[in-house]
Amino acid sequence: MAAQGRKGNGEGVLARVSSTISQSPIVYQGRRAASDASYVTKRLLKSTGKAAWIAGTTFLILVVPLIIEMDREQQLTELELQQASLLGTPPVAPQK
């Protein structure tokens, strides 16, 4: 009968303690802080992704063609020096 009396109450000790703790201002502030931290983290990751996209595409559009052109110029200079040495003319120092 004593067991039925506890169950008939509809709420156990743990349920009452849990309900009291979940309504605590400290728990509310903790949840709010966690929610705010989550929001800031999501925004930071999103903006970091955008910045990485902008930096990557800018690099591809501006820097890669410059590197390719500099490599072509270097190969042309080396070819001219090689041809000059084969023809017997003294090599001319490359202009900077």
Backbone atoms as SQL, in Angstrom:
CREATE TABLE atoms (id INTEGER PRIMARY KEY, chain TEXT, resi INTEGER, resn TEXT, atom TEXT, x REAL, y REAL, z REAL);
INSERT INTO atoms VALUES
  (1, 'A', 1, 'MET', 'N', 0.803, -1.187, 0.000),
  (2, 'A', 1, 'MET', 'CA', 0.000, 0.000, 0.000),
  (3, 'A', 1, 'MET', 'C', 0.850, 1.256, 0.000),
  (4, 'A', 2, 'ALA', 'N', 1.946, 1.215, 0.711),
  (5, 'A', 2, 'ALA', 'CA', 2.806, 2.375, 0.749),
  (6, 'A', 2, 'ALA', 'C', 3.341, 2.676, -0.633),
  (7, 'A', 3, 'ALA', 'N', 3.625, 1.618, -1.406),
  (8, 'A', 3, 'ALA', 'CA', 4.122, 1.804, -2.762),
  (9, 'A', 3, 'ALA', 'C', 3.041, 2.436, -3.626),
  (10, 'A', 4, 'GLN', 'N', 1.800, 2.057, -3.420),
  (11, 'A', 4, 'GLN', 'CA', 0.715, 2.633, -4.203),
  (12, 'A', 4, 'GLN', 'C', 0.518, 4.101, -3.844),
  (13, 'A', 5, 'GLY', 'N', 0.749, 4.458, -2.638),
  (14, 'A', 5, 'GLY', 'CA', 0.598, 5.833, -2.196),
  (15, 'A', 5, 'GLY', 'C', 1.602, 6.743, -2.891),
  (16, 'A', 6, 'ARG', 'N', 2.827, 6.248, -3.081),
  (17, 'A', 6, 'ARG', 'CA', 3.837, 7.042, -3.772),
  (18, 'A', 6, 'ARG', 'C', 3.510, 7.189, -5.253),
  (19, 'A', 7, 'LYS', 'N', 3.077, 6.120, -5.859),
  (20, 'A', 7, 'LYS', 'CA', 2.767, 6.171, -7.283),
  (21, 'A', 7, 'LYS', 'C', 1.514, 6.989, -7.537),
  (22, 'A', 8, 'GLY', 'N', 0.603, 6.958, -6.654),
  (23, 'A', 8, 'GLY', 'CA', -0.633, 7.700, -6.808),
  (24, 'A', 8, 'GLY', 'C', -0.398, 9.201, -6.774),
  (25, 'A', 9, 'ASN', 'N', 0.700, 9.606, -6.186),
  (26, 'A', 9, 'ASN', 'CA', 1.055, 11.017, -6.103),
  (27, 'A', 9, 'ASN', 'C', 1.246, 11.597, -7.504),
  (28, 'A', 10, 'GLY', 'N', 1.743, 10.796, -8.439),
  (29, 'A', 10, 'GLY', 'CA', 1.927, 11.251, -9.809),
  (30, 'A', 10, 'GLY', 'C', 3.278, 11.882, -10.046),
  (31, 'A', 11, 'GLU', 'N', 4.023, 12.156, -8.995),
  (32, 'A', 11, 'GLU', 'CA', 5.311, 12.816, -9.174),
  (33, 'A', 11, 'GLU', 'C', 6.272, 12.264, -8.136),
  (34, 'A', 12, 'GLY', 'N', 7.407, 11.738, -8.594),
  (35, 'A', 12, 'GLY', 'CA', 8.399, 11.197, -7.689),
  (36, 'A', 12, 'GLY', 'C', 9.335, 12.297, -7.207),
  (37, 'A', 13, 'VAL', 'N', 10.213, 11.930, -6.310),
  (38, 'A', 13, 'VAL', 'CA', 11.170, 12.876, -5.745),
  (39, 'A', 13, 'VAL', 'C', 12.103, 13.388, -6.842),
  (40, 'A', 14, 'LEU', 'N', 12.588, 12.484, -7.677),
  (41, 'A', 14, 'LEU', 'CA', 13.504, 12.893, -8.738),
  (42, 'A', 14, 'LEU', 'C', 12.817, 13.835, -9.718),
  (43, 'A', 15, 'ALA', 'N', 11.585, 13.596, -10.032),
  (44, 'A', 15, 'ALA', 'CA', 10.861, 14.466, -10.963),
  (45, 'A', 15, 'ALA', 'C', 10.700, 15.861, -10.358),
  (46, 'A', 16, 'ARG', 'N', 10.403, 15.924, -9.062),
  (47, 'A', 16, 'ARG', 'CA', 10.247, 17.229, -8.418),
  (48, 'A', 16, 'ARG', 'C', 11.580, 17.971, -8.364),
  (49, 'A', 17, 'VAL', 'N', 12.655, 17.276, -8.046),
  (50, 'A', 17, 'VAL', 'CA', 13.976, 17.905, -7.976),
  (51, 'A', 17, 'VAL', 'C', 14.396, 18.370, -9.364),
  (52, 'A', 18, 'SER', 'N', 14.158, 17.519, -10.353),
  (53, 'A', 18, 'SER', 'CA', 14.514, 17.873, -11.729),
  (54, 'A', 18, 'SER', 'C', 13.728, 19.092, -12.189),
  (55, 'A', 19, 'SER', 'N', 12.462, 19.146, -11.855),
  (56, 'A', 19, 'SER', 'CA', 11.626, 20.283, -12.229),
  (57, 'A', 19, 'SER', 'C', 12.113, 21.556, -11.545),
  (58, 'A', 20, 'THR', 'N', 12.497, 21.447, -10.301),
  (59, 'A', 20, 'THR', 'CA', 12.984, 22.608, -9.564),
  (60, 'A', 20, 'THR', 'C', 14.316, 23.092, -10.125),
  (61, 'A', 21, 'ILE', 'N', 15.200, 22.164, -10.458),
  (62, 'A', 21, 'ILE', 'CA', 16.510, 22.535, -11.001),
  (63, 'A', 21, 'ILE', 'C', 16.357, 23.166, -12.372),
  (64, 'A', 22, 'SER', 'N', 15.497, 22.612, -13.220),
  (65, 'A', 22, 'SER', 'CA', 15.357, 23.142, -14.575),
  (66, 'A', 22, 'SER', 'C', 14.748, 24.546, -14.573),
  (67, 'A', 23, 'GLN', 'N', 14.062, 24.933, -13.519),
  (68, 'A', 23, 'GLN', 'CA', 13.478, 26.264, -13.441),
  (69, 'A', 23, 'GLN', 'C', 14.400, 27.250, -12.707),
  (70, 'A', 24, 'SER', 'N', 15.572, 26.805, -12.332),
  (71, 'A', 24, 'SER', 'CA', 16.525, 27.640, -11.613),
  (72, 'A', 24, 'SER', 'C', 17.074, 28.726, -12.532),
  (73, 'A', 25, 'PRO', 'N', 17.287, 29.937, -12.014),
  (74, 'A', 25, 'PRO', 'CA', 17.850, 31.018, -12.839),
  (75, 'A', 25, 'PRO', 'C', 19.266, 30.703, -13.318),
  (76, 'A', 26, 'ILE', 'N', 20.004, 29.943, -12.536),
  (77, 'A', 26, 'ILE', 'CA', 21.362, 29.579, -12.939),
  (78, 'A', 26, 'ILE', 'C', 21.317, 28.680, -14.171),
  (79, 'A', 27, 'VAL', 'N', 20.412, 27.714, -14.159),
  (80, 'A', 27, 'VAL', 'CA', 20.272, 26.819, -15.311),
  (81, 'A', 27, 'VAL', 'C', 19.801, 27.615, -16.528),
  (82, 'A', 28, 'TYR', 'N', 18.880, 28.538, -16.322),
  (83, 'A', 28, 'TYR', 'CA', 18.385, 29.361, -17.425),
  (84, 'A', 28, 'TYR', 'C', 19.521, 30.178, -18.035),
  (85, 'A', 29, 'GLN', 'N', 20.344, 30.786, -17.184),
  (86, 'A', 29, 'GLN', 'CA', 21.458, 31.588, -17.679),
  (87, 'A', 29, 'GLN', 'C', 22.495, 30.708, -18.379),
  (88, 'A', 30, 'GLY', 'N', 22.704, 29.499, -17.876),
  (89, 'A', 30, 'GLY', 'CA', 23.631, 28.563, -18.510),
  (90, 'A', 30, 'GLY', 'C', 23.150, 28.157, -19.892),
  (91, 'A', 31, 'ARG', 'N', 21.861, 27.872, -19.994),
  (92, 'A', 31, 'ARG', 'CA', 21.300, 27.513, -21.302),
  (93, 'A', 31, 'ARG', 'C', 21.383, 28.688, -22.269),
  (94, 'A', 32, 'ARG', 'N', 21.110, 29.865, -21.763),
  (95, 'A', 32, 'ARG', 'CA', 21.168, 31.046, -22.621),
  (96, 'A', 32, 'ARG', 'C', 22.607, 31.304, -23.093),
  (97, 'A', 33, 'ALA', 'N', 23.554, 31.132, -22.201),
  (98, 'A', 33, 'ALA', 'CA', 24.965, 31.316, -22.570),
  (99, 'A', 33, 'ALA', 'C', 25.380, 30.285, -23.611),
  (100, 'A', 34, 'ALA', 'N', 24.948, 29.048, -23.440),
  (101, 'A', 34, 'ALA', 'CA', 25.267, 27.999, -24.415),
  (102, 'A', 34, 'ALA', 'C', 24.631, 28.304, -25.757),
  (103, 'A', 35, 'SER', 'N', 23.408, 28.799, -25.740),
  (104, 'A', 35, 'SER', 'CA', 22.727, 29.160, -26.974),
  (105, 'A', 35, 'SER', 'C', 23.431, 30.312, -27.670),
  (106, 'A', 36, 'ASP', 'N', 23.829, 31.325, -26.909),
  (107, 'A', 36, 'ASP', 'CA', 24.556, 32.458, -27.481),
  (108, 'A', 36, 'ASP', 'C', 25.899, 32.020, -28.060),
  (109, 'A', 37, 'ALA', 'N', 26.596, 31.146, -27.343),
  (110, 'A', 37, 'ALA', 'CA', 27.885, 30.652, -27.830),
  (111, 'A', 37, 'ALA', 'C', 27.706, 29.858, -29.119),
  (112, 'A', 38, 'SER', 'N', 26.658, 29.083, -29.172),
  (113, 'A', 38, 'SER', 'CA', 26.369, 28.312, -30.385),
  (114, 'A', 38, 'SER', 'C', 26.089, 29.239, -31.561),
  (115, 'A', 39, 'TYR', 'N', 25.318, 30.272, -31.331),
  (116, 'A', 39, 'TYR', 'CA', 24.985, 31.238, -32.390),
  (117, 'A', 39, 'TYR', 'C', 26.244, 31.940, -32.905),
  (118, 'A', 40, 'VAL', 'N', 27.090, 32.390, -31.971),
  (119, 'A', 40, 'VAL', 'CA', 28.318, 33.088, -32.360),
  (120, 'A', 40, 'VAL', 'C', 29.231, 32.149, -33.141),
  (121, 'A', 41, 'THR', 'N', 29.335, 30.903, -32.708),
  (122, 'A', 41, 'THR', 'CA', 30.178, 29.928, -33.395),
  (123, 'A', 41, 'THR', 'C', 29.689, 29.685, -34.815),
  (124, 'A', 42, 'LYS', 'N', 28.382, 29.537, -34.983),
  (125, 'A', 42, 'LYS', 'CA', 27.827, 29.327, -36.326),
  (126, 'A', 42, 'LYS', 'C', 28.107, 30.521, -37.225),
  (127, 'A', 43, 'ARG', 'N', 27.907, 31.725, -36.706),
  (128, 'A', 43, 'ARG', 'CA', 28.163, 32.933, -37.506),
  (129, 'A', 43, 'ARG', 'C', 29.641, 33.050, -37.863),
  (130, 'A', 44, 'LEU', 'N', 30.507, 32.740, -36.909),
  (131, 'A', 44, 'LEU', 'CA', 31.942, 32.815, -37.147),
  (132, 'A', 44, 'LEU', 'C', 32.367, 31.823, -38.226),
  (133, 'A', 45, 'LEU', 'N', 31.876, 30.607, -38.154),
  (134, 'A', 45, 'LEU', 'CA', 32.206, 29.603, -39.167),
  (135, 'A', 45, 'LEU', 'C', 31.687, 30.013, -40.536),
  (136, 'A', 46, 'LYS', 'N', 30.501, 30.590, -40.561),
  (137, 'A', 46, 'LYS', 'CA', 29.926, 31.022, -41.831),
  (138, 'A', 46, 'LYS', 'C', 30.757, 32.147, -42.447),
  (139, 'A', 47, 'SER', 'N', 31.135, 33.127, -41.648),
  (140, 'A', 47, 'SER', 'CA', 31.921, 34.243, -42.174),
  (141, 'A', 47, 'SER', 'C', 33.337, 33.798, -42.531),
  (142, 'A', 48, 'THR', 'N', 33.892, 32.857, -41.783),
  (143, 'A', 48, 'THR', 'CA', 35.208, 32.323, -42.121),
  (144, 'A', 48, 'THR', 'C', 35.164, 31.589, -43.450),
  (145, 'A', 49, 'GLY', 'N', 34.099, 30.850, -43.678),
  (146, 'A', 49, 'GLY', 'CA', 33.932, 30.154, -44.949),
  (147, 'A', 49, 'GLY', 'C', 33.836, 31.133, -46.112),
  (148, 'A', 50, 'LYS', 'N', 33.105, 32.214, -45.912),
  (149, 'A', 50, 'LYS', 'CA', 32.991, 33.233, -46.951),
  (150, 'A', 50, 'LYS', 'C', 34.340, 33.873, -47.231),
  (151, 'A', 51, 'ALA', 'N', 35.086, 34.176, -46.181),
  (152, 'A', 51, 'ALA', 'CA', 36.408, 34.790, -46.357),
  (153, 'A', 51, 'ALA', 'C', 37.354, 33.838, -47.082),
  (154, 'A', 52, 'ALA', 'N', 37.300, 32.565, -46.757),
  (155, 'A', 52, 'ALA', 'CA', 38.149, 31.577, -47.428),
  (156, 'A', 52, 'ALA', 'C', 37.774, 31.470, -48.906),
  (157, 'A', 53, 'TRP', 'N', 36.487, 31.517, -49.213),
  (158, 'A', 53, 'TRP', 'CA', 36.035, 31.468, -50.602),
  (159, 'A', 53, 'TRP', 'C', 36.552, 32.693, -51.375),
  (160, 'A', 54, 'ILE', 'N', 36.433, 33.862, -50.792),
  (161, 'A', 54, 'ILE', 'CA', 36.892, 35.089, -51.455),
  (162, 'A', 54, 'ILE', 'C', 38.403, 35.042, -51.668),
  (163, 'A', 55, 'ALA', 'N', 39.151, 34.632, -50.654),
  (164, 'A', 55, 'ALA', 'CA', 40.608, 34.561, -50.776),
  (165, 'A', 55, 'ALA', 'C', 41.017, 33.529, -51.827),
  (166, 'A', 56, 'GLY', 'N', 40.353, 32.393, -51.839),
  (167, 'A', 56, 'GLY', 'CA', 40.697, 31.345, -52.798),
  (168, 'A', 56, 'GLY', 'C', 40.420, 31.743, -54.233),
  (169, 'A', 57, 'THR', 'N', 39.254, 32.319, -54.480),
  (170, 'A', 57, 'THR', 'CA', 38.934, 32.720, -55.850),
  (171, 'A', 57, 'THR', 'C', 39.802, 33.891, -56.302),
  (172, 'A', 58, 'THR', 'N', 40.101, 34.805, -55.407),
  (173, 'A', 58, 'THR', 'CA', 40.990, 35.914, -55.754),
  (174, 'A', 58, 'THR', 'C', 42.376, 35.392, -56.119),
  (175, 'A', 59, 'PHE', 'N', 42.862, 34.432, -55.365),
  (176, 'A', 59, 'PHE', 'CA', 44.160, 33.830, -55.663),
  (177, 'A', 59, 'PHE', 'C', 44.138, 33.178, -57.034),
  (178, 'A', 60, 'LEU', 'N', 43.080, 32.422, -57.333),
  (179, 'A', 60, 'LEU', 'CA', 43.000, 31.746, -58.628),
  (180, 'A', 60, 'LEU', 'C', 42.921, 32.731, -59.787),
  (181, 'A', 61, 'ILE', 'N', 42.205, 33.808, -59.614),
  (182, 'A', 61, 'ILE', 'CA', 41.997, 34.758, -60.706),
  (183, 'A', 61, 'ILE', 'C', 43.196, 35.675, -60.903),
  (184, 'A', 62, 'LEU', 'N', 43.835, 36.110, -59.841),
  (185, 'A', 62, 'LEU', 'CA', 44.907, 37.099, -59.952),
  (186, 'A', 62, 'LEU', 'C', 46.313, 36.514, -59.864),
  (187, 'A', 63, 'VAL', 'N', 46.560, 35.628, -58.952),
  (188, 'A', 63, 'VAL', 'CA', 47.921, 35.190, -58.676),
  (189, 'A', 63, 'VAL', 'C', 48.368, 34.041, -59.578),
  (190, 'A', 64, 'VAL', 'N', 47.503, 33.072, -59.827),
  (191, 'A', 64, 'VAL', 'CA', 47.906, 31.919, -60.645),
  (192, 'A', 64, 'VAL', 'C', 48.319, 32.343, -62.054),
  (193, 'A', 65, 'PRO', 'N', 47.566, 33.189, -62.769),
  (194, 'A', 65, 'PRO', 'CA', 48.048, 33.623, -64.085),
  (195, 'A', 65, 'PRO', 'C', 49.382, 34.364, -64.022),
  (196, 'A', 66, 'LEU', 'N', 49.601, 35.133, -62.967),
  (197, 'A', 66, 'LEU', 'CA', 50.882, 35.821, -62.807),
  (198, 'A', 66, 'LEU', 'C', 52.024, 34.824, -62.649),
  (199, 'A', 67, 'ILE', 'N', 51.816, 33.796, -61.860),
  (200, 'A', 67, 'ILE', 'CA', 52.839, 32.764, -61.668),
  (201, 'A', 67, 'ILE', 'C', 53.126, 32.053, -62.985),
  (202, 'A', 68, 'ILE', 'N', 52.084, 31.736, -63.750),
  (203, 'A', 68, 'ILE', 'CA', 52.263, 31.063, -65.042),
  (204, 'A', 68, 'ILE', 'C', 53.055, 31.954, -65.991),
  (205, 'A', 69, 'GLU', 'N', 52.732, 33.227, -66.051),
  (206, 'A', 69, 'GLU', 'CA', 53.439, 34.150, -66.938),
  (207, 'A', 69, 'GLU', 'C', 54.903, 34.313, -66.531),
  (208, 'A', 70, 'MET', 'N', 55.162, 34.383, -65.239),
  (209, 'A', 70, 'MET', 'CA', 56.547, 34.484, -64.776),
  (210, 'A', 70, 'MET', 'C', 57.327, 33.225, -65.135),
  (211, 'A', 71, 'ASP', 'N', 56.707, 32.072, -65.042),
  (212, 'A', 71, 'ASP', 'CA', 57.359, 30.818, -65.410),
  (213, 'A', 71, 'ASP', 'C', 57.672, 30.795, -66.907),
  (214, 'A', 72, 'ARG', 'N', 56.736, 31.239, -67.739),
  (215, 'A', 72, 'ARG', 'CA', 56.981, 31.308, -69.192),
  (216, 'A', 72, 'ARG', 'C', 58.154, 32.229, -69.496),
  (217, 'A', 73, 'GLU', 'N', 58.190, 33.369, -68.846),
  (218, 'A', 73, 'GLU', 'CA', 59.280, 34.325, -69.066),
  (219, 'A', 73, 'GLU', 'C', 60.622, 33.715, -68.672),
  (220, 'A', 74, 'GLN', 'N', 60.651, 32.994, -67.573),
  (221, 'A', 74, 'GLN', 'CA', 61.880, 32.338, -67.126),
  (222, 'A', 74, 'GLN', 'C', 62.308, 31.280, -68.133),
  (223, 'A', 75, 'GLN', 'N', 61.379, 30.486, -68.637),
  (224, 'A', 75, 'GLN', 'CA', 61.712, 29.466, -69.629),
  (225, 'A', 75, 'GLN', 'C', 62.230, 30.100, -70.916),
  (226, 'A', 76, 'LEU', 'N', 61.642, 31.200, -71.347),
  (227, 'A', 76, 'LEU', 'CA', 62.090, 31.893, -72.543),
  (228, 'A', 76, 'LEU', 'C', 63.510, 32.429, -72.362),
  (229, 'A', 77, 'THR', 'N', 63.788, 32.984, -71.205),
  (230, 'A', 77, 'THR', 'CA', 65.128, 33.490, -70.910),
  (231, 'A', 77, 'THR', 'C', 66.153, 32.359, -70.927),
  (232, 'A', 78, 'GLU', 'N', 65.814, 31.236, -70.323),
  (233, 'A', 78, 'GLU', 'CA', 66.718, 30.087, -70.313),
  (234, 'A', 78, 'GLU', 'C', 66.949, 29.555, -71.723),
  (235, 'A', 79, 'LEU', 'N', 65.904, 29.525, -72.541),
  (236, 'A', 79, 'LEU', 'CA', 66.024, 29.060, -73.924),
  (237, 'A', 79, 'LEU', 'C', 66.938, 29.984, -74.727),
  (238, 'A', 80, 'GLU', 'N', 66.792, 31.290, -74.550),
  (239, 'A', 80, 'GLU', 'CA', 67.654, 32.245, -75.247),
  (240, 'A', 80, 'GLU', 'C', 69.110, 32.078, -74.831),
  (241, 'A', 81, 'LEU', 'N', 69.353, 31.866, -73.539),
  (242, 'A', 81, 'LEU', 'CA', 70.723, 31.650, -73.067),
  (243, 'A', 81, 'LEU', 'C', 71.301, 30.353, -73.636),
  (244, 'A', 82, 'GLN', 'N', 70.493, 29.326, -73.716),
  (245, 'A', 82, 'GLN', 'CA', 70.946, 28.048, -74.262),
  (246, 'A', 82, 'GLN', 'C', 71.280, 28.186, -75.745),
  (247, 'A', 83, 'GLN', 'N', 70.428, 28.870, -76.508),
  (248, 'A', 83, 'GLN', 'CA', 70.685, 29.073, -77.931),
  (249, 'A', 83, 'GLN', 'C', 71.927, 29.930, -78.139),
  (250, 'A', 84, 'ALA', 'N', 72.113, 30.931, -77.313),
  (251, 'A', 84, 'ALA', 'CA', 73.282, 31.794, -77.434),
  (252, 'A', 84, 'ALA', 'C', 74.562, 31.012, -77.171),
  (253, 'A', 85, 'SER', 'N', 74.536, 30.112, -76.198),
  (254, 'A', 85, 'SER', 'CA', 75.741, 29.334, -75.901),
  (255, 'A', 85, 'SER', 'C', 76.026, 28.327, -77.014),
  (256, 'A', 86, 'LEU', 'N', 75.002, 27.798, -77.680),
  (257, 'A', 86, 'LEU', 'CA', 75.195, 26.873, -78.797),
  (258, 'A', 86, 'LEU', 'C', 75.765, 27.585, -80.019),
  (259, 'A', 87, 'LEU', 'N', 75.384, 28.819, -80.237),
  (260, 'A', 87, 'LEU', 'CA', 75.858, 29.580, -81.388),
  (261, 'A', 87, 'LEU', 'C', 77.226, 30.186, -81.136),
  (262, 'A', 88, 'GLY', 'N', 77.715, 30.143, -79.939),
  (263, 'A', 88, 'GLY', 'CA', 79.038, 30.621, -79.618),
  (264, 'A', 88, 'GLY', 'C', 79.105, 32.081, -79.239),
  (265, 'A', 89, 'THR', 'N', 77.997, 32.738, -79.148),
  (266, 'A', 89, 'THR', 'CA', 78.031, 34.137, -78.722),
  (267, 'A', 89, 'THR', 'C', 78.122, 34.182, -77.213),
  (268, 'A', 90, 'PRO', 'N', 78.776, 35.177, -76.683),
  (269, 'A', 90, 'PRO', 'CA', 78.861, 35.257, -75.215),
  (270, 'A', 90, 'PRO', 'C', 77.475, 35.507, -74.617),
  (271, 'A', 91, 'PRO', 'N', 77.159, 34.807, -73.531),
  (272, 'A', 91, 'PRO', 'CA', 75.823, 34.992, -72.916),
  (273, 'A', 91, 'PRO', 'C', 75.669, 36.391, -72.363),
  (274, 'A', 92, 'VAL', 'N', 74.495, 36.932, -72.559),
  (275, 'A', 92, 'VAL', 'CA', 74.177, 38.261, -72.064),
  (276, 'A', 92, 'VAL', 'C', 73.438, 38.089, -70.744),
  (277, 'A', 93, 'ALA', 'N', 73.820, 38.866, -69.776),
  (278, 'A', 93, 'ALA', 'CA', 73.147, 38.780, -68.478),
  (279, 'A', 93, 'ALA', 'C', 71.680, 39.153, -68.630),
  (280, 'A', 94, 'PRO', 'N', 70.778, 38.369, -68.051),
  (281, 'A', 94, 'PRO', 'CA', 69.342, 38.665, -68.196),
  (282, 'A', 94, 'PRO', 'C', 69.001, 40.008, -67.541),
  (283, 'A', 95, 'GLN', 'N', 68.113, 40.725, -68.190),
  (284, 'A', 95, 'GLN', 'CA', 67.693, 42.018, -67.666),
  (285, 'A', 95, 'GLN', 'C', 66.643, 41.817, -66.606),
  (286, 'A', 96, 'LYS', 'N', 66.722, 42.638, -65.595),
  (287, 'A', 96, 'LYS', 'CA', 65.759, 42.482, -64.483),
  (288, 'A', 96, 'LYS', 'C', 64.686, 43.516, -64.575);
